[in-house]
């Protein structure tokens, strides 16, 4: 992290925007059967690493100069997520981290999150492979998300159009969280 931030500040003078878009979920199954080493890894990558990046850019001056942080969360963090519960717990923690950092870093740094539903990526492929039409039928908008859908929400939160938004987790899920049939 330190080397990456030094490279950015050397090339551009400052870090004005940080997008934390990291997530892992190497397990599937009930929490009571979860290997604790896997739980630690999920929390470390999905939550602690995001905090580490924010600490690094703030140490490089973002908290004085101002800027914006956008964390990529998941609708799995909005409520129980059977089968991927530890992932959901980590994304719920990321949502809370987002709100806490917004309070701590304001007024100079805005901190928000985007919580997508199933997006057609390699990471999420196990959630829809071989049954995309069935999964998409659960979504009021009738399709799975595309990376550009999430990128648009991130770009909005990073823009001046969102200059009075901080501490929020914006749901970007084609409406599936409204139906109670996510995933």
PyMOL commands that set and color helices and strands:
alter all, ss='L'
color gray80, all
select helices_A, chain A and resi 2-12+31-33+36-59+62-65+75-77+85-105+125-127+132-136+147-158+160-162+176-178
alter helices_A, ss='H'
color red, helices_A
select strands_A, chain A and resi 17-20+67-72+109-116+169-172
alter strands_A, ss='S'
color yellow, strands_A
deselect
rebuild
show_as cartoon
